[in-house]
């Protein structure tokens, strides 16, 4: 199984809502990532988890709260978002601490904040 | 972080070879050169990677300059399904660089 599964595929939420994005992989990867991608722009790194611990936070606002409950699962909790947070949110995974392997990406969750 | 420079866009005819260039003049000795592509409405997908030697796989070939300051992704016969944004990324495990940091990429248009 070489898939990274993201749910939901689409999400519309109000600015006062709380929602969560979910990402799952069963490749035994110990590095997992969240990216944000605006239309016609490259993906921007948000968070990196290494062995279920947060290792990189690219100065992301606290209204985005990542969580890695186990080695296969990565969540992104959303609270009090703004319309400008509307974007495609991508999850990825790779073997940890090596640059000599590929990373696998999910198909993303398209988030609309109204 | 070492940076990459790619043309914004390129165009190719179907069934012809495509050479996508990438400049990385500040590459370090431990940087791997990775290529990913992103088809419309999909997540990025891995294409190929290498360190010093040229690499081939079922999708493409990667030609790396002898001084490693540039590389070229080669699609041997472009198809319409190869229309995508292609990203050249340097990945270095020594500086927490195992995370992929995307540049602007090259948007490849393939015409019939």
Interface residues (C-beta under 8 A of the other chain):
Chain A: X4 X31 X33 X35 X42 X43 X44 X45 X48 X55 X56 X90 X92 X94 X96 X97 X98 X99 X100 X102 X103 X104 X105 X106 X107 X108
Chain B: X30 X31 X32 X34 X36 X38 X42 X43 X44 X45 X46 X49 X51 X85 X87 X91 X92 X93 X96 X97 X98 X99 X100 X101 X102 X103 X104 X105
